Structure formats: structure tokens, C-alpha cells
């Protein structure tokens, strides 16, 4: 399982990416609480980068 924090300052919810497809993943994810989208890169279950989407 990979855990990512929402990048929106007023939200900061934890997003649980529990599918095996996120173990090595590069793409967009969406916060279920506030709807903010951002891009992440995960390698071997470790978050390498995260940034707000354009």
C-alpha cells in the first residue's frame, strides 16, 4: 500500500493507494475528499515525487 497526502493546503487528507498497480506508477491521482488532482511518481512502493496538476 502506498500513502500520499493531498497537496491542497486546506485538505491534507491521506490518500491510500492499496492496489498493486500503484507500486510502480507515474500519473495523476485525485483526492476523494476535496477533488484536487495532482501528479505522482512511485517506484517500488516509495513516493519519488508529487506536484499539483496544471
N, CA and C atoms as an extended XYZ file, in Angstrom:
162
Properties=species:S:1:pos:R:3:atomname:S:1:resname:S:1:resid:I:1 pbc="F F F"
N         0.839       -1.171        0.000 N   UNK     1
C         0.000        0.000        0.000 CA  UNK     1
C         0.891        1.243        0.000 C   UNK     1
N         0.497        2.226       -0.789 N   UNK     2
C         1.212        3.491       -0.867 CA  UNK     2
C         0.311        4.571       -0.274 C   UNK     2
N         0.895        5.428        0.568 N   UNK     3
C         0.147        6.528        1.170 CA  UNK     3
C         0.668        7.847        0.622 C   UNK     3
N        -0.251        8.717        0.213 N   UNK     4
C         0.089       10.019       -0.338 CA  UNK     4
C        -0.795       11.052        0.349 C   UNK     4
N        -0.229       12.187        0.687 N   UNK     5
C        -1.020       13.273        1.263 CA  UNK     5
C        -1.519       14.186        0.160 C   UNK     5
N        -2.752       14.651        0.294 N   UNK     6
C        -3.309       15.634       -0.634 CA  UNK     6
C        -2.462       16.900       -0.534 C   UNK     6
N        -2.166       17.516       -1.665 N   UNK     7
C        -1.314       18.699       -1.693 CA  UNK     7
C        -2.074       20.001       -1.466 C   UNK     7
N        -3.389       19.941       -1.414 N   UNK     8
C        -4.181       21.150       -1.161 CA  UNK     8
C        -4.062       21.510        0.320 C   UNK     8
N        -3.611       22.741        0.605 N   UNK     9
C        -3.321       23.146        1.988 CA  UNK     9
C        -4.482       22.956        2.951 C   UNK     9
N        -5.689       23.251        2.529 N   UNK    10
C        -6.839       23.163        3.435 CA  UNK    10
C        -7.359       21.741        3.615 C   UNK    10
N        -6.843       20.797        2.839 N   UNK    11
C        -7.319       19.416        2.925 CA  UNK    11
C        -6.287       18.521        3.632 C   UNK    11
N        -5.184       18.252        2.970 N   UNK    12
C        -4.098       17.412        3.507 CA  UNK    12
C        -4.538       16.009        3.934 C   UNK    12
N        -5.574       15.477        3.315 N   UNK    13
C        -6.040       14.121        3.620 CA  UNK    13
C        -5.026       13.091        3.143 C   UNK    13
N        -5.028       11.942        3.776 N   UNK    14
C        -4.182       10.834        3.346 CA  UNK    14
C        -4.945       10.042        2.292 C   UNK    14
N        -4.284        9.792        1.182 N   UNK    15
C        -4.872        9.002        0.112 CA  UNK    15
C        -4.201        7.633        0.144 C   UNK    15
N        -5.004        6.595        0.305 N   UNK    16
C        -4.499        5.223        0.382 CA  UNK    16
C        -4.598        4.590       -0.999 C   UNK    16
N        -3.462        4.298       -1.593 N   UNK    17
C        -3.411        3.640       -2.892 CA  UNK    17
C        -3.069        2.176       -2.631 C   UNK    17
N        -4.114        1.372       -2.442 N   UNK    18
C        -3.887       -0.005       -1.999 CA  UNK    18
C        -3.867       -1.038       -3.115 C   UNK    18
N        -4.045       -0.624       -4.354 N   UNK    19
C        -3.972       -1.556       -5.469 CA  UNK    19
C        -2.503       -1.794       -5.851 C   UNK    19
N        -2.185       -2.997       -6.268 N   UNK    20
C        -0.815       -3.331       -6.660 CA  UNK    20
C        -0.329       -2.496       -7.856 C   UNK    20
N        -1.251       -1.956       -8.642 N   UNK    21
C        -0.861       -1.165       -9.816 CA  UNK    21
C        -0.156        0.141       -9.437 C   UNK    21
N        -0.274        0.586       -8.201 N   UNK    22
C         0.378        1.818       -7.750 CA  UNK    22
C         1.787        1.576       -7.200 C   UNK    22
N         2.248        0.333       -7.157 N   UNK    23
C         3.573        0.039       -6.610 CA  UNK    23
C         4.660        0.706       -7.461 C   UNK    23
N         4.482        0.691       -8.765 N   UNK    24
C         5.337        1.401       -9.726 CA  UNK    24
C         4.387        2.174      -10.636 C   UNK    24
N         4.228        3.456      -10.361 N   UNK    25
C         3.186        4.238      -11.021 CA  UNK    25
C         3.675        5.651      -11.280 C   UNK    25
N         3.291        6.175      -12.437 N   UNK    26
C         3.541        7.576      -12.746 CA  UNK    26
C         2.292        8.093      -13.432 C   UNK    26
N         1.623        9.074      -12.804 N   UNK    27
C         0.399        9.600      -13.379 CA  UNK    27
C        -0.358       10.462      -12.386 C   UNK    27
N        -1.627       10.708      -12.715 N   UNK    28
C        -2.470       11.580      -11.894 CA  UNK    28
C        -3.317       10.773      -10.927 C   UNK    28
N        -3.514       11.337       -9.741 N   UNK    29
C        -4.446       10.789       -8.757 CA  UNK    29
C        -5.339       11.928       -8.285 C   UNK    29
N        -6.482       11.563       -7.722 N   UNK    30
C        -7.463       12.549       -7.279 CA  UNK    30
C        -7.812       12.298       -5.821 C   UNK    30
N        -7.850       13.362       -5.042 N   UNK    31
C        -8.249       13.266       -3.641 CA  UNK    31
C        -9.752       13.038       -3.575 C   UNK    31
N       -10.161       12.024       -2.869 N   UNK    32
C       -11.586       11.716       -2.763 CA  UNK    32
C       -12.321       12.690       -1.857 C   UNK    32
N       -11.608       13.354       -0.968 N   UNK    33
C       -12.248       14.280       -0.033 CA  UNK    33
C       -12.527       15.647       -0.673 C   UNK    33
N       -11.509       16.245       -1.331 N   UNK    34
C       -11.679       17.602       -1.855 CA  UNK    34
C       -11.714       17.657       -3.380 C   UNK    34
N       -11.329       16.582       -4.052 N   UNK    35
C       -11.369       16.545       -5.509 CA  UNK    35
C       -10.133       17.094       -6.203 C   UNK    35
N        -9.125       17.516       -5.458 N   UNK    36
C        -7.905       18.043       -6.056 CA  UNK    36
C        -7.162       16.947       -6.815 C   UNK    36
N        -6.610       17.303       -7.971 N   UNK    37
C        -5.817       16.366       -8.755 CA  UNK    37
C        -4.356       16.747       -8.679 C   UNK    37
N        -3.491       15.750       -8.626 N   UNK    38
C        -2.065       16.001       -8.660 CA  UNK    38
C        -1.344       14.819       -9.264 C   UNK    38
N        -0.112       15.059       -9.689 N   UNK    39
C         0.695       14.038      -10.341 CA  UNK    39
C         1.670       13.433       -9.340 C   UNK    39
N         1.816       12.117       -9.400 N   UNK    40
C         2.754       11.436       -8.508 CA  UNK    40
C         3.621       10.481       -9.314 C   UNK    40
N         4.753       10.141       -8.726 N   UNK    41
C         5.612        9.090       -9.265 CA  UNK    41
C         6.016        8.199       -8.105 C   UNK    41
N         5.737        6.909       -8.235 N   UNK    42
C         6.037        5.931       -7.201 CA  UNK    42
C         6.917        4.846       -7.808 C   UNK    42
N         8.013        4.517       -7.138 N   UNK    43
C         8.890        3.433       -7.557 CA  UNK    43
C         9.053        2.459       -6.401 C   UNK    43
N         8.751        1.202       -6.656 N   UNK    44
C         8.851        0.131       -5.662 CA  UNK    44
C         8.154        0.497       -4.350 C   UNK    44
N         6.991        1.125       -4.465 N   UNK    45
C         6.178        1.462       -3.294 CA  UNK    45
C         6.605        2.706       -2.552 C   UNK    45
N         7.611        3.422       -3.063 N   UNK    46
C         8.092        4.635       -2.399 CA  UNK    46
C         7.793        5.844       -3.268 C   UNK    46
N         7.237        6.868       -2.662 N   UNK    47
C         6.904        8.094       -3.368 CA  UNK    47
C         8.183        8.819       -3.770 C   UNK    47
N         8.350        9.046       -5.053 N   UNK    48
C         9.526        9.745       -5.574 CA  UNK    48
C         9.235       11.219       -5.799 C   UNK    48
N         8.014       11.551       -6.252 N   UNK    49
C         7.658       12.950       -6.469 CA  UNK    49
C         6.154       13.123       -6.454 C   UNK    49
N         5.738       14.327       -6.117 N   UNK    50
C         4.323       14.704       -6.182 CA  UNK    50
C         4.266       16.198       -6.441 C   UNK    50
N         3.329       16.586       -7.302 N   UNK    51
C         3.159       18.006       -7.602 CA  UNK    51
C         1.732       18.261       -8.068 C   UNK    51
N         1.304       19.502       -7.923 N   UNK    52
C        -0.029       19.880       -8.346 CA  UNK    52
C        -0.135       19.783       -9.856 C   UNK    52
N        -1.286       19.338      -10.345 N   UNK    53
C        -1.520       19.263      -11.786 CA  UNK    53
C        -1.738       20.649      -12.354 C   UNK    53
N        -1.379       20.801      -13.618 N   UNK    54
C        -1.594       22.085      -14.305 CA  UNK    54
C        -3.027       22.272      -14.684 C   UNK    54
